[in-house]
């Protein structure tokens, strides 16, 4: 008995799967286009213009929105589109194979995402432990140096010694700020969420950088969506993340530059943007910008944007960066309602 062409093709596809290729698909010559067969003009349906509507979620079949394909497949088997596409045993086998491959690919992707997330969490945990140890080891001698500096200032006079002690005090202050960053990273405060007005939060944060912006002749402007609904989040932490982005934007823009801040309702998210007028970033910088200790600056531990990313992710949101056409970088924060 001659083996049907479809079964030979299916055997070849199964060998590809065995070799690790999950992008295969068994061709079905009898496949039916649902929108043509049902004379459907619902162009906003997720299945419109696509094949295998039974494997697509949220379709508009039978004048109601369907569920995920695993739940709606029983109803789909009764539909003329599925029956004509899978009208015989070979057609049913082909489409069962395609669904199996789709499930395998989804499972592999989910596992890869889970493994990558687990590895990132383990790495972050090790870095947090290291940061905490470093902060405490630095903080104690800094305290002793500061006390000694204060004693020398009170008991010795002279222009030169005063100048040197002032330099020491400034460097102590800088190192103390660094240890605070390390501690913020290693011991994040618990997230306490409540409905907040994002626009009001943005305005209050802009007030914190207004003196620095004015001193450097940097123009700071905002375009806020007045229709933006309240966002359930931790106001203090979102403010901290926004302050990091604004401080970086001021530094990137430089004297005479511009920083633009925006808010906008975007589907089920609130979008916050911070745009600078600096030179932009290289592709390598964009790739690594949120990694711990990565920095393009001569000073600073390179943890600010890592903290921003963690804060946003703890709010089930996302943060990204891209170069803009006319120069500069654009950071975007998406926060769910």
C-alpha positions as CSV (number, residue, x, y, z in Angstrom):
1,X,0.0,0.0,0.0
2,X,1.4,3.4,-1.0
3,X,2.1,5.8,1.8
4,X,0.2,9.1,1.4
5,X,2.4,12.1,0.6
6,X,1.1,13.9,3.7
7,X,2.3,11.1,6.0
8,X,5.8,11.1,4.4
9,X,6.0,14.8,5.0
10,X,4.8,14.3,8.6
11,X,7.6,11.8,9.2
12,X,10.2,14.2,7.9
13,X,8.8,16.9,10.2
14,X,9.0,14.6,13.2
15,X,12.7,14.0,12.5
16,X,13.2,17.7,12.5
17,X,11.6,17.9,15.9
18,X,13.9,15.1,17.2
19,X,16.8,17.3,16.0
20,X,15.5,20.2,18.1
21,X,13.7,22.3,15.5
22,X,10.3,23.3,16.9
23,X,9.6,25.8,14.1
24,X,8.2,23.1,11.9
25,X,4.6,22.9,10.6
26,X,2.9,20.1,8.7
27,X,1.3,21.5,5.5
28,X,-2.4,20.8,5.3
29,X,-3.7,21.2,1.7
30,X,-7.3,21.1,2.9
31,X,-6.9,24.0,5.4
32,X,-9.9,26.3,5.3
33,X,-9.8,30.1,5.9
34,X,-12.4,30.8,8.5
35,X,-13.2,34.4,7.5
36,X,-13.9,33.3,3.9
37,X,-15.8,30.1,4.8
38,X,-18.0,31.9,7.3
39,X,-18.2,35.1,5.2
40,X,-16.9,37.0,8.3
41,X,-15.9,40.7,8.1
42,X,-14.7,41.1,11.7
43,X,-11.3,42.3,10.8
44,X,-10.4,43.0,14.4
45,X,-10.7,39.3,15.3
46,X,-7.3,37.8,16.2
47,X,-7.9,35.0,13.7
48,X,-8.8,37.3,10.8
49,X,-6.3,36.7,8.0
50,X,-4.7,33.8,9.8
51,X,-5.0,30.0,9.5
52,X,-6.0,27.6,12.2
53,X,-8.4,29.8,14.1
54,X,-9.0,27.0,16.6
55,X,-5.4,27.5,17.9
56,X,-5.8,31.2,18.5
57,X,-7.1,32.8,21.7
58,X,-9.9,35.4,22.0
59,X,-11.5,34.8,18.6
60,X,-14.9,36.3,17.8
61,X,-16.5,33.0,16.7
62,X,-20.3,32.7,16.9
63,X,-20.8,36.3,18.0
64,X,-18.9,35.8,21.3
65,X,-15.3,36.0,22.4
66,X,-13.8,32.5,22.8
67,X,-11.3,31.5,25.4
68,X,-7.8,30.0,25.2
69,X,-7.5,27.4,22.5
70,X,-7.1,24.5,24.9
71,X,-10.5,25.3,26.3
72,X,-12.3,26.2,23.1
73,X,-11.0,23.3,21.0
74,X,-14.0,21.1,21.9
75,X,-16.4,23.6,20.4
76,X,-14.1,24.2,17.4
77,X,-14.3,20.5,16.5
78,X,-18.0,21.0,15.9
79,X,-17.3,24.0,13.6
80,X,-17.5,23.6,9.8
81,X,-14.1,25.3,9.5
82,X,-12.3,22.7,11.6
83,X,-14.3,19.8,10.1
84,X,-13.4,20.7,6.6
85,X,-9.8,21.4,7.5
86,X,-9.5,18.1,9.3
87,X,-12.2,16.2,7.6
88,X,-10.4,12.8,7.5
89,X,-8.0,10.9,9.7
90,X,-4.9,12.3,7.9
91,X,-6.1,15.9,8.2
92,X,-6.9,15.3,11.9
93,X,-3.4,13.8,12.4
94,X,-1.7,16.8,10.6
95,X,-3.5,19.3,12.8
96,X,-3.0,17.3,16.0
97,X,0.7,17.3,15.1
98,X,0.7,21.1,14.6
99,X,-1.0,21.6,18.0
100,X,1.5,19.3,19.6
101,X,4.5,21.3,18.2
102,X,2.9,24.5,19.3
103,X,2.5,23.1,22.8
104,X,6.1,21.9,22.8
105,X,7.4,25.2,21.6
106,X,5.4,27.1,24.3
107,X,6.6,24.7,27.0
108,X,10.3,25.1,25.9
109,X,10.0,28.9,25.8
110,X,8.3,29.0,29.2
111,X,11.1,26.8,30.6
112,X,13.8,28.9,29.1
113,X,12.2,32.1,30.5
114,X,11.9,30.4,33.9
115,X,15.5,29.2,33.9
116,X,16.8,32.6,32.8
117,X,14.8,34.4,35.5
118,X,16.0,31.9,38.1
119,X,19.6,32.5,37.0
120,X,19.2,36.2,37.1
121,X,17.6,36.1,40.6
122,X,20.5,33.9,41.9
123,X,23.1,36.3,40.4
124,X,21.3,39.3,41.9
125,X,21.1,37.6,45.3
126,X,24.9,37.0,45.2
127,X,25.5,40.6,44.2
128,X,23.2,41.9,46.9
129,X,25.1,39.9,49.5
130,X,28.4,41.3,48.2
131,X,27.1,44.9,48.1
132,X,25.8,44.6,51.7
133,X,29.2,43.3,52.9
134,X,31.1,46.0,51.0
135,X,28.8,48.8,52.3
136,X,29.3,47.7,56.0
137,X,33.1,47.2,55.6
138,X,33.4,50.7,54.1
139,X,30.9,52.5,56.5
140,X,32.8,51.7,59.7
141,X,36.2,53.2,58.7
142,X,34.5,56.1,57.1
143,X,32.9,56.9,60.4
144,X,36.4,56.8,62.1
145,X,37.9,59.0,59.4
146,X,35.1,61.6,59.7
147,X,35.5,61.8,63.5
148,X,39.3,62.3,63.0
149,X,38.7,65.0,60.4
150,X,36.3,66.8,62.8
151,X,38.9,66.6,65.6
152,X,41.6,68.1,63.4
153,X,39.4,70.9,62.2
154,X,38.6,71.9,65.8
155,X,42.1,71.7,67.1
156,X,44.4,72.9,64.3
157,X,44.4,76.0,62.2
158,X,45.9,77.0,58.9
159,X,44.8,77.6,55.4
160,X,46.4,74.5,53.9
161,X,45.2,72.0,56.6
162,X,41.7,73.5,56.3
163,X,41.7,73.0,52.6
164,X,42.9,69.4,52.8
165,X,40.4,68.5,55.5
166,X,37.6,70.0,53.3
167,X,38.6,67.7,50.5
168,X,38.6,64.7,52.8
169,X,35.1,65.7,54.0
170,X,33.8,65.9,50.5
171,X,35.2,62.5,49.6
172,X,33.8,61.0,52.8
173,X,30.4,62.4,51.8
174,X,30.7,60.9,48.3
175,X,31.7,57.5,49.7
176,X,28.8,57.6,52.2
177,X,26.5,58.2,49.3
178,X,28.0,55.2,47.5
179,X,27.5,53.0,50.6
180,X,23.8,54.2,50.7
181,X,23.4,53.1,47.1
182,X,24.9,49.7,47.9
183,X,22.5,49.3,50.9
184,X,19.5,50.4,48.8
185,X,20.4,47.7,46.3
186,X,21.1,44.9,48.9
187,X,18.2,45.8,51.2
188,X,15.3,47.0,49.1
189,X,12.3,48.3,51.1
190,X,9.1,46.2,50.9
191,X,6.7,47.4,48.3
192,X,3.6,49.1,49.8
193,X,1.1,49.7,47.1
194,X,-1.8,52.2,47.0
195,X,-3.5,54.2,44.3
196,X,-1.4,57.2,43.4
197,X,-1.6,60.1,41.0
198,X,1.4,59.5,38.7
199,X,1.3,63.0,37.3
200,X,1.5,64.5,40.8
201,X,4.4,62.2,41.6
202,X,6.2,63.3,38.4
203,X,5.7,67.0,39.3
204,X,7.0,66.6,42.8
205,X,10.1,64.7,41.5
206,X,10.8,67.4,39.0
207,X,10.9,69.9,41.8
208,X,13.7,67.9,43.4
209,X,15.9,68.4,40.3
210,X,14.8,72.0,39.4
211,X,17.8,73.7,41.1
212,X,20.3,71.4,39.5
213,X,18.7,71.8,36.1
214,X,18.7,75.6,36.5
215,X,22.3,75.7,37.6
216,X,23.3,73.8,34.5
217,X,21.0,75.8,32.2
218,X,19.0,72.6,31.3
219,X,15.4,73.0,30.2
220,X,13.1,70.5,31.8
221,X,9.6,70.2,30.3
222,X,6.7,67.8,30.7
223,X,3.7,66.6,28.8
224,X,1.4,64.8,31.1
225,X,-1.9,63.0,30.3
226,X,-4.5,64.6,32.5
227,X,-6.8,61.6,31.8
228,X,-4.3,59.2,33.4
229,X,-6.1,57.1,36.0
230,X,-4.5,56.4,39.4
231,X,-1.9,53.6,39.4
232,X,-1.6,51.2,42.3
233,X,2.0,51.3,43.3
234,X,4.5,52.4,46.0
235,X,4.9,56.1,45.6
236,X,8.3,56.4,47.3
237,X,9.9,53.6,45.2
238,X,8.5,54.9,41.9
239,X,9.7,58.3,42.9
240,X,13.2,56.9,43.6
241,X,13.2,55.2,40.2
242,X,12.1,58.3,38.4
243,X,14.7,60.4,40.3
244,X,17.5,58.0,39.1
245,X,16.3,58.4,35.5
246,X,16.0,62.2,35.7
247,X,19.5,62.6,37.3
248,X,21.0,60.5,34.5
249,X,19.1,62.5,31.9
250,X,20.4,65.8,33.3
251,X,24.0,64.4,33.1
252,X,23.5,63.1,29.6
253,X,22.0,66.3,28.3
254,X,24.7,68.6,29.6
255,X,24.7,72.4,29.9
256,X,22.1,74.0,27.6
257,X,20.4,70.6,26.9
258,X,16.8,69.5,27.3
259,X,15.0,66.9,29.4
260,X,11.4,65.9,28.5
261,X,9.2,63.9,30.8
262,X,5.8,62.4,29.8
263,X,2.9,60.3,31.0
264,X,0.3,58.5,28.9
265,X,-2.4,55.9,29.2
266,X,-1.5,52.9,27.1
267,X,-4.0,50.1,27.1
268,X,-3.8,48.5,30.6
269,X,-0.6,50.4,31.5
270,X,0.5,53.8,32.5
271,X,3.5,54.9,30.4
272,X,6.2,57.2,32.0
273,X,8.9,58.5,29.7
274,X,12.2,60.4,30.3
275,X,14.0,61.7,27.3
276,X,17.4,63.5,27.3
277,X,19.1,65.4,24.5
278,X,22.5,63.8,24.9
279,X,24.5,61.8,22.3
280,X,22.5,58.6,22.8
281,X,24.0,55.2,23.5
282,X,25.9,52.5,21.7
283,X,24.2,49.2,21.0
284,X,26.6,47.6,23.6
285,X,25.6,50.1,26.2
286,X,21.9,49.6,25.6
287,X,22.4,45.8,25.8
288,X,24.1,46.0,29.3
289,X,22.6,49.2,30.7
290,X,20.5,47.5,33.4
291,X,23.2,45.0,34.5
292,X,24.6,45.5,38.0
293,X,27.9,47.5,38.1
294,X,27.8,48.4,34.4
295,X,28.5,52.1,33.9
296,X,29.9,54.5,31.3
297,X,30.6,57.1,34.0
298,X,33.9,57.7,35.7
299,X,32.2,57.7,39.1
300,X,29.4,55.7,40.6
301,X,28.9,52.0,41.2
302,X,26.6,51.4,38.2
303,X,23.7,50.3,40.3
304,X,21.2,53.1,39.7
305,X,19.5,51.6,36.6
306,X,19.6,48.1,38.1
307,X,17.6,49.5,41.1
308,X,15.2,51.2,38.6
309,X,14.6,47.9,36.8
310,X,14.1,46.0,40.0
311,X,11.6,48.6,41.4
312,X,9.6,48.5,38.2
313,X,9.6,44.7,37.9
314,X,8.4,44.5,41.6
315,X,5.4,46.5,40.4
316,X,4.9,43.9,37.6
317,X,5.9,46.5,35.0
318,X,8.8,46.9,32.6
319,X,11.5,49.5,31.8
320,X,13.3,49.9,28.5
321,X,15.6,52.3,26.7
322,X,16.2,53.3,23.1
323,X,18.0,55.9,21.1
324,X,15.8,58.5,19.4
325,X,16.1,59.7,15.9
326,X,17.2,63.3,16.6
327,X,19.7,62.3,19.3
328,X,19.4,61.4,22.9
329,X,18.0,58.4,24.8
330,X,14.4,57.6,25.8
331,X,13.6,55.6,28.9
332,X,10.1,54.1,29.1
333,X,8.4,52.7,32.2
334,X,5.2,50.7,31.9
335,X,3.2,50.3,35.1
336,X,0.0,48.2,35.2
337,X,-3.1,49.6,36.7
